[in-house]
Amino acid sequence: MSVSPTHAIVDPAAPQYVSRQVESSRLFWFNPDGESCSVVSGGYECCASDYRIERPGFQWYSLEFVVGGRGKLKLGDRETALRPGVGFIYGPGVPHEIVSDSEHHLRKYFAVFRGDGFSELLEKLELPAGSLFESTRIDAMRRALDEMISRGERRSKWSHELCDLLVRQALVMAKEDAIDAGLADTRAFRTFCRVRDFIEDNHLKVTTLEEIARSCELDAAYLCRLFSRFQDETPYQCLTRLRMEHAARRLLEGDVSVKQVSEELSFSDPFHFSRVFKSVHRVPPSRFRQGGRKS
């Protein structure tokens, strides 16, 4: 028996190009009739099982960056698998199709921007519309794009300018932190990807570095060296972040208590859960629920 996907209610005022096939999202947008060099919108999407975007092109430039889940991408004449760390840029005249895996739902950031200043930056970075890249510093990019969303949501006097700067930062980081093609073909990187995929798929089942190492048939110290080389967080930090991202989504559903989420994640002490949650999200779970919103 098929199960219908659950969709979040996206703000009706959001731009029409923003997908409604999401489980949750954070969005901001500005008036596109403003400055010529400008960020138009941005956000974070936890995609639903039926998420699919298919366009012959896009009126502005867009940067998308995957931080979780899996999917498939057709970008111009190229096809590639989407996984954490993969990013891409599209724009006018670049056909693209983005599809989420029905089980491992995509979680990704996006930023929409336009103007001669951004065109010149993309040319300088050799990242034209139609570019693909894979980053070795997922958490650093995630932090930059989280800050972009936070500033955009404020709609303050300086929000637009700050978002412009943060998108520029993200684009430069995409170039600076991109994995060299030769490095991506090494056995060490393939092993790292295998372990990262295992953590992504099993973060609700495993709770320790030792469990990860044992399941992947690798030495724990070697795992740490791999992550030090290819990612800006340890394997345990990666595991903790994914578990706390799951906790955040559960809390935003509204019908579950902090204690229940703590128990679901095998925390025997709710206060310990709260401390770990705060270390990732910068606020305790009770305050996160009060201030959070499901778009």
C-alpha positions in Angstrom: 0.0 0.0 0.0 1.5 3.4 -1.0 1.6 6.1 1.6 0.9 9.7 0.6 3.8 12.1 1.3 3.4 14.7 4.1 3.8 18.2 2.9 4.4 21.3 5.0 2.2 24.4 4.5 4.5 26.9 2.8 3.7 30.6 3.3 1.4 31.6 0.4 3.4 34.8 0.0 6.6 32.8 -0.8 7.8 33.0 -4.5 6.0 30.6 -6.8 9.3 28.9 -7.8 9.7 27.7 -4.2 8.7 24.1 -4.0 5.7 23.1 -1.9 6.9 19.4 -1.9 8.7 19.8 1.4 8.3 18.3 4.9 9.6 21.5 6.4 11.5 24.6 5.3 13.0 28.0 6.4 12.6 30.7 3.8 13.3 34.4 3.2 12.8 36.6 0.2 13.2 40.2 -0.9 11.5 42.4 -3.5 13.2 41.4 -6.8 12.5 44.9 -8.2 15.2 46.4 -5.9 18.9 46.7 -6.4 20.5 45.4 -9.6 23.1 43.3 -7.6 21.1 41.5 -5.1 20.1 38.3 -3.3 16.4 37.6 -4.2 15.7 34.7 -1.8 17.1 31.8 0.1 16.3 29.0 2.4 16.6 25.4 3.7 14.4 22.6 2.5 13.7 19.1 4.0 12.2 17.6 0.9 9.2 15.3 0.8 9.4 11.8 -0.8 7.8 13.2 -4.0 10.1 16.2 -4.3 10.8 16.9 -8.0 11.8 20.1 -9.7 12.0 20.2 -13.5 12.7 23.5 -15.4 14.1 24.5 -18.8 16.0 27.2 -17.1 15.6 29.8 -14.4 15.3 33.6 -14.6 18.1 34.3 -12.0 21.2 32.4 -10.7 20.7 29.8 -8.0 23.2 28.0 -5.7 22.0 24.8 -4.2 24.0 22.8 -1.6 23.0 19.3 -0.2 23.7 18.6 3.4 21.7 15.4 3.9 19.8 12.6 2.1 20.2 11.6 -1.5 18.8 12.3 -4.9 19.5 12.7 -8.6 20.3 15.8 -10.6 20.2 16.5 -14.3 22.0 19.7 -15.0 22.2 20.6 -18.7 23.7 17.5 -20.4 25.1 16.0 -17.2 23.6 13.6 -14.6 24.9 13.1 -11.1 23.9 11.6 -7.8 23.1 14.1 -5.1 24.6 13.4 -1.6 25.9 15.5 1.2 28.6 17.9 0.0 27.4 18.2 -3.6 26.5 21.6 -4.8 25.4 23.1 -8.1 24.6 26.4 -9.8 22.0 27.0 -12.5 20.5 30.0 -14.2 19.0 31.3 -17.4 19.2 28.7 -20.3 20.4 25.9 -18.0 17.8 23.1 -17.9 17.7 21.2 -14.6 15.9 18.4 -12.9 16.2 17.7 -9.1 14.7 14.6 -7.6 14.8 13.4 -4.0 15.3 9.8 -3.0 11.9 8.5 -1.7 13.5 7.0 1.4 16.6 9.2 2.1 14.9 12.6 1.6 17.1 15.4 0.4 18.0 18.2 2.8 19.5 21.2 1.1 20.1 24.9 1.1 19.5 27.4 -1.7 20.2 31.0 -2.6 18.8 32.9 -5.5 20.7 35.9 -6.7 21.2 38.1 -9.8 23.0 41.1 -11.1 26.2 42.1 -12.9 28.2 41.9 -9.7 27.3 38.2 -9.2 27.9 37.5 -12.9 31.4 38.9 -12.6 32.1 36.9 -9.4 30.9 33.6 -11.0 33.1 34.3 -14.0 36.1 35.1 -11.7 35.5 31.8 -9.7 35.0 29.8 -12.9 31.6 28.7 -11.6 29.2 29.6 -14.4 25.6 28.5 -14.4 25.7 24.7 -15.0 28.6 24.1 -12.6 28.8 21.2 -10.2 31.1 21.0 -7.2 31.7 18.8 -4.2 32.9 20.4 -0.9 35.2 19.0 1.7 33.8 21.4 4.3 30.1 20.7 4.6 29.7 22.1 8.0 31.4 25.4 7.2 29.1 25.9 4.2 26.1 25.0 6.3 27.0 27.6 8.9 27.4 30.3 6.2 24.0 29.5 4.7 22.3 29.2 8.1 23.6 32.7 8.8 22.3 33.9 5.5 18.8 32.6 6.4 18.9 34.1 9.9 19.9 37.5 8.5 17.3 37.3 5.7 14.5 36.4 8.1 15.2 39.5 10.2 14.3 41.9 7.4 16.3 44.6 9.1 17.8 47.6 7.5 21.0 45.7 6.8 19.5 42.2 6.0 19.8 42.6 2.2 23.4 43.8 2.3 24.4 41.0 4.8 22.7 38.3 2.7 24.6 39.6 -0.4 27.9 39.3 1.5 27.0 35.8 2.8 26.1 34.5 -0.6 29.3 35.8 -2.0 31.1 34.1 0.9 29.3 30.8 0.1 30.3 31.0 -3.6 34.0 31.7 -2.8 33.9 28.8 -0.3 32.4 26.5 -3.0 35.5 27.2 -5.1 38.0 27.2 -2.2 36.8 24.0 -0.6 36.0 22.0 -3.8 37.5 18.5 -3.9 40.2 18.1 -6.4 39.1 15.6 -9.1 42.2 13.5 -8.5 41.6 13.4 -4.7 38.0 12.3 -5.2 39.2 9.2 -7.0 41.4 8.0 -4.1 40.6 5.0 -2.0 40.7 7.1 1.2 38.0 9.5 -0.1 35.8 6.6 -1.2 36.1 5.1 2.3 35.2 8.4 3.8 32.1 8.6 1.6 31.1 5.1 2.6 31.4 5.9 6.3 29.6 9.2 5.9 26.8 7.4 4.1 26.6 4.9 6.9 26.2 7.6 9.5 23.6 9.4 7.4 21.6 6.2 7.0 22.0 4.9 10.6 22.2 8.0 12.9 19.0 7.0 14.7 20.4 3.5 15.5 24.0 4.1 16.4 25.2 6.4 19.2 28.9 6.0 19.5 32.1 6.3 17.4 32.9 2.7 18.4 29.6 1.4 16.9 30.4 3.3 13.6 33.9 1.9 13.4 32.8 -1.6 14.2 29.9 -1.5 11.6 32.2 -0.1 8.9 35.0 -2.6 9.9 37.5 0.2 10.4 39.7 1.4 13.2 38.2 4.4 15.2 41.4 6.4 15.0 41.6 5.9 11.3 38.0 7.1 11.0 38.9 10.3 12.8 41.9 10.9 10.5 39.6 10.4 7.5 37.2 13.0 8.7 39.9 15.4 9.7 41.2 15.2 6.1 37.9 15.4 4.2 35.4 17.2 6.6 35.5 19.9 9.2 33.9 17.8 11.9 34.7 14.5 13.6 32.6 11.4 12.8 31.1 11.7 16.3 30.2 15.4 15.7 28.7 14.4 12.4 26.6 11.7 14.1 25.5 14.2 16.9 24.6 16.9 14.4 22.4 14.5 12.4 20.7 13.2 15.5 20.0 16.8 16.8 18.7 17.8 13.3 16.2 14.9 13.6 15.3 16.1 17.1 14.7 19.6 15.8 12.3 18.3 13.1 10.4 16.2 15.7 10.0 19.2 18.0 8.6 21.3 15.3 6.0 18.7 14.6 4.4 20.0 17.8 2.8 16.9 19.2 5.8 15.4 21.0 7.5 16.5 24.2 11.2 17.2 24.8 11.3 14.2 27.1 9.8 11.9 24.4 12.3 13.1 21.8 15.1 12.5 24.3 13.9 8.9 24.9 13.5 8.3 21.1 17.2 9.1 20.7 18.2 6.8 23.6 19.1 9.6 26.0 18.6 8.4 29.6 18.9 11.9 31.0 16.7 14.7 29.4 19.1 17.3 30.8 22.0 15.7 28.9 19.9 15.7 25.8 19.2 19.4 26.3 22.9 20.2 26.6 23.7 18.3 23.4 20.8 19.9 21.6 22.0 23.4 22.6 25.6 22.6 21.5 24.3 22.1 18.0 21.4 24.6 17.7 22.7 27.2 20.2 19.4 27.2 22.1 17.8 24.6 24.4 15.0 22.4 22.9 12.2 24.1 24.8 13.2 27.6 23.5 13.8 26.2 20.0 10.2 24.9 19.9 8.9 28.3 21.0 10.9 30.3 18.5 10.8 27.8 15.7 8.2 27.6 13.0 7.3 25.0 10.4 6.8 26.8 7.0 
